[in-house]
Structure formats: C-alpha cells, structure tokens
Amino acid sequence: MNLRDLPESLSSHERCAVRRMKIQDTLDLNLSLLGTEPNRIGQAEVNNCEQMFGSIPIPVGYAGPLKATFSSLETSQLHLPLATTEGALVASVNRGCKAASEGEGIKITSVHHGITRSIAFRVNKKPEQFIDSINQKSDEWKKIGEATSSHLKILGYDIDQDDNYVFLSLRADTDEAMGMNMITIAAQQIGDWIAQKLDAELITIAGNVDSDKKPSRRTHDKGRGYEVIAEALLKPHIIKEILKVEPSKLLDVYEAKLKRGSNIAGAIGSNLHAANVIAALYLSTGQDTAHTVEGSMTDTTVSEEAHGISVRVRIPALLVGVRGGGTELPAQRQCLDLLMKPKTNLKPAQQLAESIGAAVLAGEISLLAAQAAQKLASSHKKLAR
C-alpha cells in the first residue's frame, strides 16, 4: 500500500480518509470508526503522526477540585482531566481529591533538573585525556549547542567512563517545551564538534545514560526534568469518614506493600499506582506518554504524625511542557487549559509538573485506603464492569 504519495491538494482530513480507505480495501476490514473530524485533528497529520489514517476517542473523566499549595506558596483549586479506559480510576482519584482537600490540601515542592541527553564517544587515546579536553573546552561546545535554539540553555553536564567509552550527559532548560527534540538537536551539534575537534568517534547522541523513556536507578536517585514532592496530612476523622478505614490500617498497607513487597520485587520506586495518574494526565494534555515510565519510579511514604497520617510522594522525573508536540492539538490544548486554570507565579511547565504531582498523591491516598479497607476488588467489580 502506498500511503505517502497523495495529491498535495488534499486536506489533512482528506488524506487520512484516503489512507483509511486504502487500508480497508486492501485488508478487507471495517475501519469506519477511526474517522477524523477536521476541527479536531488540528495539525496532527502534518506534525504529530506519519501516515495518519484516523483517530480514536479516549474517554476523559473529571476529578476534583483538589486544593493544592504550589512551591510559590499560592493555593489554588486544581481540576483534573483524566484520559483513561480503566473503570474506577477517575472515581478513586476524585475521592483522593476530596480527602486531601478537606484538610490543608496538598503541599507541593519541586526541583528543575532539566531535560537530559547523553552523547556516547569512543576514544583511542587515554580516556582521561579526552575527558580533560571536554572539561577545558566546555565553554566552546556549550555555545555550539545553545546556538541551535534561542529557547535552550545548558545548565550543566556529567561525564561517565566505561573502558574507552565516554558519555557526556547534558542537562538543559528548554523554556516552555518539554525539550527532548531541542536537546537532541543540540547534542548532535555538540557531538559532531567534539568528535572533530578532540579526536574521538561519535557513536550515538542517545547513549542511554540519560535513560530516556526507560527506568533506571540513576533517574530515580538524581531526578530528570522536574522532580516533584507532594504531601498531605490526613486527620483521623477524614480517614474514617471519607476514606472509610481506620488510620492504623494505612500504616499496615504501607509496611506490607510499599516497604516489604516492593523490596522483595526489587522495585525501582515504591508506590501504589502513580503511573495510572501520570499516564492519564499526560495523555489528556498532549505530553509524551512514553515518559510515564520515568514517573512510575515514584516513592510513596506513609507516616504517623501528631495530628494524623502523612502521605507523601516523591516523583523523580516528570517530563512536561506547555508548548510543542501534542500540546498544540485542539482537544489536548483544552485539557491543558483546564489543568492550568489556576494562574500562579511559577513557570508554566513547573506549574504543570507540580499539578501532576498533586494529582498523583490524590490517587495514592485513595488506593491506599481502598486496599487498607479490603475494597479494591469490590470497587473494581462495581465500577469496572
């Protein structure tokens, strides 16, 4: 099937339809429900998806409002658009929002580590000499990289060595974009320059030390993109009345599931279902959903305090942006506007990351309580038919 050579006069919507009909006719299938609507696909066929032949509707559920205090100390109500096909997820997060909001809400802090990309070189001379040269010439190759975009600023770098292989890992601020494409383009220019000027062989500009879209101990420990911490104090009456469980039972699940069970499994990160909420918000707001895996290394901790039970999440890596990629698609832009409705003094990407962090905590609180009350199976039986 030739799905590429289509008349230039066709609109994106028409090109999708032609491809869909070709696939249908060739394979004798009915793909009619994958039809597109001109005012909904935006520039997806041009910018987001090659050989696009249709689109699929994904349900979006509302959870909230969620009372949250950002790292700027501004308190707002968050409204969560959760894109999912998993029954019970939205109801669970909604309950977590209610429980957290009944008290002081969720308090959020974050650290911006920047987007990363690791360049792999192979050297014939002593690697130590090559590493020294990279350090000595850092001002020069940084300028080479930053010249590729007015929105990119290199924040720092790390160097790792394995035998005669040397990995240069860049960390960059990419303004309002998530920035993976931006730093990849910069890495290519930097890698080419270093290979030529410093007598090395450039193997790849994506050397896996950055662990992009993969779990790793390094990302878990050091963070990537935005590292977000969110915490809520649940008073005993809230736990009993809203979450329908005794406070001590939350600690029991924490000890058994999050500490011992995760340890036996050798888990990188110990949480209840952080990936569920991250994926749902990434999908609805046009983020790169493959980065969910890095956020899935969340650590959830539960502790007894003087006035109740504290539940805390540390998400090591949220890679998000409010410009570029899927954020420019019409429906995703509306979901992003909904989630970003509160106006704060934070950078937009930071506000988005902190909002997702608060939502993750709401999801953790509710599922923790459901498991503590032995209601996980019954709730799925009721809501996920």
N, C-alpha and C positions, 0 to 999 in steps of 0.2 A: 504494500500500500504506500503510495506516495502522498504523504500528508503535509508536505512542505511547500511544494510548488503550486501555489494557489494564486488566482488573479489578484493583483495589487489593489484593484478597485473594491474588493470586498471589505466590509467592516469586520471588526474582531468577532462580533456576534455571528456574522455570516460565515466566517472562516471556521469557527467552532462547529457550526451546523453542517458544513460540507464535510469536515473530518468525521463527525459523528455518523453521518450517512454512509461514508465510505467504509468505516469500521463495521457498521451494522450490516451492510450489503455483503461485505467480504466474509464475515464470520457468521452470518445468519442469526443475529441477535437483536433483541429489542433494547435500545438504549435511550428511549424517548424521555425517560425521567431525568436524564442528565442535561436537558436543555438549559440554555443560558438566557438571561434577560439583559438587554443592552444597558439598562441603567444600573445594573447590579455588579457587572463584572469589571467595570472600570477599565484600567489598562492591564488587567491580569494576563490577557493573551499576548500582549507585547512585552511586558516587563517581568512577569512572575512565573509563567508556565509555558514551556515549549510544547508545540503540537497539541495545544489545548483543544479538547473536543467536548467539554461540558463542565458542569459544576454540580456539587452535591449539597443539599441542605443539611446543616448540622443544627440541632436544637440548641437554643441559648436560654438558660434559666437565670432568674434574678435571685440574688441573695443579698441581704442587708436590711436596713442600713447597718453599718459597722462603725462604731465610734473608735477613732484612731488618733493618736497624737504622734505627729511626724518628728523627725530629728530636729526640725526647725522650731519645735515646741508649739506648733499650730495644731489645734484639734479640729477635726472635720468628720463628717459622716461619709463613709465610702459606700458606693453602690457597685455590686459585683456582677458583671455579665459572664456567666459560666457556660462555655460551649462544651457540651458533653452528650453522650448517648448512654451514660451509666445512670440508671434509675437509682434514686436515693442520695446521690451526691449533692445535688443542689439543696435538698431538704436538710441534709446533715450540716452543710456549711451555713445555711440560714440559721439553724439552731445555735451553732457556734457563735455566729454574729450576735444573736440575742443574748446569750450568756455573757459574752465579753463586754457587751455594751451596757448591761445592767449595772456594772460596777464602774471603774475608772476608765474602761476601754482598754485598748491595746496601745502600748508604748513601743515606738519603733526607733531604731538607730541603724545607720548604715555606713559602710566604708566603700569608697570607689577605688577599686584596684585597677580598673581599665581593662580594655579588651587586649588579648594577648595573641601572639603568633610566634612560633619557634622555627628558626631557619637552621637547617642541617648542612654542615660543611664536612668535607673530608680533606685532611691535610697530609702532606708527605713529610714535611719538616716537623720539628718538635711542636706538639700542640700548645705547649706553654708559651712558645714564642708567638704563635698565631693569636692566642688569647690576649697576650700583652699588646699586640698590634691593634686588635679590636678595641681595647680599652683606650689606647692612645689616640686612635682615630675616631673616637665616638662622636665628637662634635661634628665631624665631617659627614659621617654616614647618617647621623640623625637629621641633618639638613637635607640630605638626599631624600630621606623618607618623608619628611614633613612637607617637602616641595610638591608631593603628589596630591595634596588636598589642603585647602585652607581651613578645614574642619578637624585636622588631625594634629595632635601634639603628643610626642613621645614622652612618657612620664618616667621611664626607666627601662632597665633591661637586666636579664640574668644570663649567665653563661654556665653551661654544663659540658663536661667532657667524658667520653667513653672511648678509651683507646685513642685512635687517631680521628675520631669523630667529635666535632664540636658543635654545640647547639646554642644559638643566640636567640633568646626569648625576649621579644619586645612587649612592652606594656604601653598602651596609648589611650588618651582621651579622644573620643571621636564625636564630641559635641552631642547633638540630639539623636544621632543614629546609633544603632547597636554597634555597627562599625566593623563587622567581620570582613566585608568586601574592601573597606577602606584600608584596613591594616594589612590585608593580603596584598593589595597593590603596592603599598609602601614596602612590605617585606621583599617583594620581587626586586624592586629598585635597589634596596639596601643589599640584598644578597648578591645581585649582579655586580654591584660596585665593590663589595668586599672581596668577592672571588677574583675579580680582575686586578684590584689594587694590592691585595695582600696575599696573592699566590695560594689560592685554595680552590677546591672543587665544590661548587654548589650542587648539593644532592636534591634538596627539596625545600620549598619555603613553608612547608607544613610538616614539621618533624615530630609531631605527637607529644613533645614535652608540654605544649600548651593544652593537650588533652581536649581539643575542641570536639564537642558532642560525644564525649566519652567520659566514663567515670575514672577518677584517679585519686590516689592518696594526696598528691601534690595540690590538686584543685581543692580537695576537701580541707586541707590544712592551711593553705595560703590564700585561698579565695581567687575569684576571677569575675570580671565585670563588676557587679555590685554584690557585696556581702551584706546580708540584712539580718538583723536580730530583732525579734518581736516578742513581747512578753505581756502577760495579763495575770492579774491576781483575781482569783475566783473565790468569793466569800462563801462560807458553808451553806447559807440559805439559798444562794443562787445555784450551787451544785445540786442541792436537794430538790429545789422547786422547778428549775428549768432543765437540768441535765438528768434528773430523776435517778440519782445514785448517791451513796454515801461518800464523802470526801476521801476516806481511807482507801476505798476501792480504786480510786485513780492512782494512788501510790502503788497499789498491788500490781496493776497492769504495767505501770512504768518499770517496776523491778523485774517482772517476769518477761515482758515483751521487749521493751526498749533496751534494757540492760543485758539480761541474760540471753534471751532469744537472738538478738542481733549479734551478740558476741559469738555465740555458737555458729552462726551463719557466716561469720567473718565479714559482716556488712561494712561498707564504707558509708557512714552516716546511719543514724538510727532514728527512724520516725514511723508514724502510722500510715500516712498516705499523702505526703507532701506533693508527690508527682501528680496526683489527681488534680489538685487545685492549680498548680503551676501550668499544667497542660491545658486545662480548661480556659484559663485567662490568656495564655499565650495564643491559643487558637482563636479566641474571640477578638483579640486586639491586634492580630497580624504579626505576632512575633514568630521567630523561627522555632517551631515546636520541637525540633531535634535537640535543642538546648535544654529541654526538660530534664534530660539525664543528669546534667550537672547540678541542677537544683534539687534533684532527687536525693542527693547526698546530705540532706538536711539532718541536723541533730535536734531532737525534741527532748527536753528535760522537764521533769515534774518534781517539785519540792514543797514540803510543808513549811509554811510561814506562820507568823504570829496571828495574822488575820485571815488566813485561808490557804488555798493551794495556788502556787505559782506555776504557770505553764509557759515555757519559753522555747522558741525555735531559733536556731542559727542556720541560715541558708547560705552556703558558701559561695554560690555563683548564680546570680540572676543576670542574664544577658539580654538586655531590653533596649528598645529605642522608641522614639515617637515620630521619627522621620524615616522614610525609605522602606524598601521591602514591602511586606504585606500590610504595613500600617497605612499605605496610600489607597488601599482598596475601599470602596464606599461603605460596605457594611462593617468592616473591621474598624474603619475610622470612627463610625458612630459608637461602636462599643468602647473604643479608646476614649472618646469624648465623655462617655458615661462614667467610666472608671476614673478619669482625670477631672471630673466635675469640680471637686474642691480646688480652689486657687491658693497655692502656697508660694512661699519664697524659695522653695527648692528648685533645682534644675529639673526640667520635665522628666528626663529619664530617671533621675533619682527618685522623684515622687512616684513614678510608675513602679519602680523596684520596691519601694517601701510599702506601697499599696498592696502589691502582690504578697509581700511578706506578712502583712496583717491578715490577708485572706487565708494564707496557708495556716497561720496559727488558729484562726477560727475553725478551719477544717480539722485540725489536730485535736482541738478541745472536744469537739462533738464526737469524733470517732473514739477518742479515749474513753469518753463517758459511755458510749454505746457498748464498747467491749467490757467495760467495768460492770455494767448493768446486765450483761449477757443478752443484749438486744440486737447485736449485729445481724444475726441470721434472720430474726423475725422482722426487722426493718427492711431488709432486702426482699424478704418474701412478700411483704406488704406493698413496697414501693417499686420494686424492680421486677415486676412480673414478666 
